[in-house]
Amino acid sequence: MPKPFEPEPHYALTRRRIIGLGERRVRKNYYPQLQQRLEELKRSELRYRALFENSPISLWEEDFSRLKTHFDHLKKDGVEDFNRYFSDHPEEIKRCIRMVRIVDVNRSTLALYEAVSKKELLGSIHRILPQTAQSVLKTELVAMAQAGRFEIECINRTLKGNDRHLLIKSSIPPGYEDSWERVFISVYDLTERIEAEKEKKDLGRQLRQAQKMEAVGTLAGGIAHDFNNILSAVIGFTEMAMEDAPPDSALTYNMEQVLQAGLRAKHLVQQILAFSRQSEHEMKPVQLDRIIKEACALLRASLPTTIDIQTDVRTAAFIMGDPTQMHQVLMNLGTNAGHAMRDRGGRLVVMLRETTLEEVREKGLPKMDAEAYLQLMVQDTGQGIPPTIMDRIFDPFFTTKEHTEGTGMGLSVAHGIIKSHGGLIDVESRVGRGTTFHIYLPKIMPRAKAHHQSALPLPSGSERVLLVDDETMLVDMGRQVLTRLGYQVTACTSSVEALHHFQNDPAAFDLVITDMTMPHLTGKELATALLKIKPALPIIMCTGFSETITEETAKRIGIKAFILKPIVMSDLAETMRKVLDSPL
């Protein structure tokens, strides 16, 4: 094998050439002066080597002489436009690059290109260039052919396969302009700067997205109150109509569908508020099979018919969770799956089964504490996730969709929800075959609960109730509901009017049910005024949405119960009895 090229020190080369002119004559007449100049040249060369080796910039010494000769021949053959020449003869690019030889590199170059020794880099330059560098190489060659130098930003690959974004400049030292035997290359690593700029842009995009989410939250809070008032009337009047309708009749069935739609709309508002971080999450025993059924029904309505939705539910076990958030997880995963299959169609499978801690550990998943788990699987036959982005899919704002199609929050939100539920989410994917998300959640054994509670008579009473709401329709609906439950009702559409009624005869009322957001006097201000008159007065606060009061705040000022609209009749009846029957 040929020995690797070893550069001859510049001073030694000069000495050999001079002595070759006539060693005897030089030694006789000029040897002392020549020896002195050679020593000076040697010291200069050593200083250069020290500067070269210790420079913080990646420096290269390269030999372009073969390339220069080749260019000269091409010019003699009539080639003037090298850009067009290389476009017409792309195979020449690799051939020309192989004519360039790396003579020497400094320590900074070894670090930049992750090389252990210079021998790994000396030789042909093509080893450190990625396969996609054809256009960059063409630009460099054209610049050298026409101007004798180049300056270009490009991507180079280290010996360990890592890409670096670089600024590369060439220069030819004096005396080598005609031969290009010595060409110096300075390489500046721009990777950190470019990544910082990209991170800055990403942060800016995240800030804009956060501002959008804040605007969505403000809008959600603004419409929630009015929307929940509308739903309260829909749900309340529907429940009363169902009581009056003949059992097992078509009218009763139709009213049940209206009620279910109203309750679904109620949960939708809760999801919007939860997504905008304006509602508290309720952790309670949840049956995932019911949530799967509801979510798949919604997905069926939103996904194209070319996507087949299948469910495989093998358990009705419980987890401790927030039903709204778990519904959101399924909707996010299902929507992503639908996006992956929208062009060619496919199959979406949602499976639920029980598993054990041992099985979770066998899969090499992180340590978990519970003994029994539910495994929720969401599988699609879409385009799959490329391995290069697999580690980023749960990052906030990361998305492969167009700007108009997604925010990059779906998987991030799902990951956060599962983590807050004490579970974990894992993913496996094959490009062109599809993706499967595996979710593991701790299984619980809920306390025994009476079945068919909705079939039992609602709690009733005969106490005197002051009902206050600025919505005439809700006051009318509330009066009818409470009258059906046996209560004596005084209804007011003005909080000021209600306060006057109470001031005139505080003993005439056993309970006050008031809305929160009302003109002139809010529910909070009304409750404070009433409690000053009668400190032991039970008060129930109802609200569609309010940023000014929470359940904790309401209890601190003496309010006994806090109910979010829309209010279901059974919830209101149970809350009223709980408040009235509790000791003062």
MOKAUR-V594254 format. One record per backbone hydrogen bond with DSSP energy under -1.0 kcal/mol. NH is the residue of the N-H (numbers start at 1). CO is the residue of the C=O. E is the energy in kcal/mol with one decimal. If there is no record, write none. Layout:
nh co e
NH CO E
NH CO E
This chain:
nh co e
13 9 -2.1
14 10 -2.2
15 11 -2.3
16 12 -2.4
17 13 -1.9
18 14 -2.4
19 15 -2.6
20 16 -1.6
21 18 -1.6
22 19 -1.3
26 22 -2.3
27 23 -2.7
28 24 -2.1
29 25 -2.3
30 26 -2.1
34 30 -3.2
35 31 -3.2
36 32 -2.0
37 33 -2.5
38 34 -2.8
39 35 -2.0
40 36 -2.4
41 37 -2.8
42 38 -2.5
43 39 -2.7
44 40 -2.7
45 41 -2.5
46 42 -2.2
47 43 -2.5
48 44 -2.5
49 45 -2.7
50 46 -2.3
51 47 -2.6
52 48 -3.2
53 49 -3.0
54 50 -2.3
58 187 -1.3
60 185 -2.3
61 104 -3.1
62 183 -2.8
63 101 -2.9
64 180 -2.5
68 64 -2.7
69 65 -2.4
70 66 -2.2
71 67 -2.7
72 68 -2.5
73 69 -2.0
74 70 -2.1
75 71 -2.5
76 72 -2.2
77 73 -1.6
78 75 -1.5
79 74 -2.6
82 80 -1.1
85 81 -2.0
86 82 -2.6
87 83 -1.5
88 84 -2.4
89 85 -1.8
92 89 -2.0
93 90 -1.2
95 91 -1.3
96 92 -2.8
97 93 -2.2
98 94 -1.9
99 96 -1.1
100 97 -1.5
101 63 -1.8
102 123 -3.2
103 61 -2.7
104 61 -2.0
106 59 -1.5
110 106 -1.5
111 107 -2.1
112 108 -2.5
113 109 -2.6
115 110 -2.8
120 117 -1.0
121 118 -1.7
122 118 -2.4
123 102 -1.1
128 125 -1.5
129 126 -1.1
133 130 -1.7
137 133 -2.8
138 134 -2.1
139 135 -1.9
140 136 -2.2
141 137 -2.6
142 138 -2.5
143 139 -2.1
144 140 -2.4
145 141 -2.5
146 142 -2.0
147 143 -2.9
152 168 -2.3
154 166 -2.3
156 164 -2.3
157 128 -2.4
158 162 -3.2
159 113 -2.4
161 158 -2.0
164 156 -2.9
166 154 -3.1
167 188 -2.5
168 152 -2.9
169 186 -2.5
170 150 -2.2
171 184 -2.0
176 173 -1.8
180 176 -2.6
183 62 -2.4
184 171 -3.0
185 60 -2.4
186 169 -2.7
187 58 -3.0
188 167 -3.0
190 165 -2.5
194 190 -3.0
195 191 -2.8
196 192 -2.5
197 193 -2.4
198 194 -2.6
199 195 -2.9
200 196 -2.5
201 197 -2.4
202 198 -2.8
203 199 -3.0
204 200 -2.4
205 201 -2.6
206 202 -3.0
207 203 -2.7
208 204 -2.5
209 205 -2.5
210 206 -2.9
211 207 -2.5
212 208 -2.1
213 209 -2.7
214 210 -2.4
215 211 -2.3
216 212 -2.8
217 213 -2.8
218 214 -2.5
219 215 -2.6
220 216 -3.2
221 217 -2.7
222 218 -2.0
223 219 -2.3
224 220 -2.0
227 223 -3.0
228 224 -2.8
229 225 -1.8
230 226 -2.0
231 227 -2.5
232 228 -2.3
233 229 -1.7
234 230 -2.2
235 231 -3.3
236 232 -2.7
237 233 -2.4
238 234 -1.6
239 235 -2.4
240 236 -1.9
241 237 -2.4
242 238 -2.3
243 239 -1.5
244 240 -1.5
245 241 -1.6
249 246 -1.3
253 249 -2.1
254 250 -2.5
255 251 -2.5
256 252 -2.2
257 253 -1.7
258 254 -1.9
259 255 -2.6
260 256 -2.6
261 257 -2.2
262 258 -2.3
263 259 -2.5
264 260 -2.2
265 261 -2.2
266 262 -1.9
267 263 -2.1
268 264 -2.0
269 265 -2.0
270 266 -1.8
271 267 -2.3
272 268 -2.2
273 269 -2.5
274 270 -2.6
275 271 -2.8
276 272 -1.7
277 274 -1.6
278 273 -3.5
284 321 -2.5
286 319 -3.2
291 287 -1.2
292 288 -2.8
293 289 -1.8
294 290 -2.2
295 291 -3.0
296 292 -2.6
297 293 -1.5
298 294 -1.9
299 295 -2.7
300 296 -2.3
301 297 -1.3
302 298 -1.1
303 299 -2.7
307 304 -1.8
308 346 -2.8
310 348 -3.3
312 350 -2.5
314 352 -2.8
319 286 -2.2
321 284 -2.5
326 322 -2.5
327 323 -2.2
328 324 -1.8
329 325 -2.2
330 326 -2.0
331 327 -2.3
332 328 -2.7
333 329 -2.5
334 330 -2.6
335 331 -2.5
336 332 -2.2
337 333 -2.3
338 334 -2.4
339 335 -2.1
340 336 -1.9
341 337 -1.0
345 341 -2.5
346 306 -1.7
348 308 -3.4
349 379 -2.8
350 310 -2.5
351 377 -2.6
352 312 -2.2
353 375 -1.9
355 373 -3.1
357 371 -1.7
360 356 -1.9
361 357 -2.4
362 358 -2.2
363 359 -1.1
364 361 -2.0
365 360 -1.4
373 355 -2.7
374 441 -2.8
375 353 -3.3
376 439 -2.9
377 351 -3.0
378 437 -2.2
379 349 -2.9
380 435 -2.6
389 386 -1.6
392 389 -1.9
395 392 -2.0
397 408 -1.2
398 395 -1.7
405 402 -1.9
406 402 -1.0
413 409 -3.0
414 410 -2.1
415 411 -2.7
416 412 -2.3
417 413 -2.5
418 414 -2.5
419 415 -2.2
420 416 -2.2
421 417 -1.0
422 419 -1.7
423 418 -2.4
424 440 -1.8
426 438 -3.1
428 436 -2.2
430 434 -2.3
432 383 -2.8
433 430 -2.5
434 430 -2.0
436 428 -2.7
437 378 -2.6
438 426 -3.2
439 376 -2.8
440 424 -2.7
441 374 -2.3
443 372 -2.4
444 318 -2.2
455 452 -1.3
456 453 -1.4
461 485 -2.0
465 488 -3.5
466 511 -2.7
467 490 -2.9
468 513 -2.8
469 492 -2.1
475 471 -2.3
476 472 -2.5
477 473 -2.4
478 474 -3.1
479 475 -2.5
480 476 -1.9
481 477 -2.4
482 478 -2.7
483 479 -2.2
484 480 -2.3
485 481 -1.5
486 483 -1.5
487 482 -2.3
488 463 -2.5
490 465 -2.7
492 467 -2.7
498 494 -2.2
499 495 -2.0
500 496 -1.9
501 497 -2.3
502 498 -2.2
503 499 -2.6
504 500 -2.1
505 501 -1.2
508 505 -1.8
509 506 -1.2
510 464 -2.6
511 464 -1.4
512 538 -1.9
513 466 -2.8
514 540 -2.4
515 468 -1.7
516 542 -1.1
521 519 -2.8
523 516 -3.1
526 522 -2.8
527 523 -2.6
528 524 -2.1
529 525 -2.0
530 526 -2.6
531 527 -2.5
532 528 -1.2
533 529 -1.1
534 530 -2.7
537 534 -2.1
540 512 -2.9
541 561 -2.7
542 514 -3.0
543 563 -1.7
554 550 -2.7
555 551 -2.0
556 552 -1.8
557 553 -1.4
558 555 -1.1
559 554 -2.4
560 539 -1.5
561 539 -1.4
563 541 -3.2
565 543 -2.9
572 568 -2.2
573 569 -2.6
574 570 -2.3
575 571 -2.3
576 572 -2.5
577 573 -1.8
578 574 -2.1
579 575 -2.3
580 576 -2.7
581 577 -2.5
